[in-house]
Amino acid sequence: MSELNTKTSPATNQAPGPEEKGKANSAKKAEEEEEIDIDLTAPETEKAALAIQGKFRRFQKRKKDPSP
């Protein structure tokens, strides 16, 4: 049998450096600053939510009971 290399790569063992931390923080700040203005009481929004929920429920049902 051949030997398997059980050692992990050095990149996975190291903590992120200052550059990587800076990139993560700036990306997180950009997500926090983005403000989405959606009127949750609008009829179009309610219709879209119901459509999404219905499709998701059908997907879950098919996933649970696959038909041949």
Secondary structure, DSSP 8 states (H G I E B T S, - for coil): ---------HHHHS---HHHHHHHHHHHHHHHH------TTSHHHHHHHHHHHHHHHHHHHHHHS---
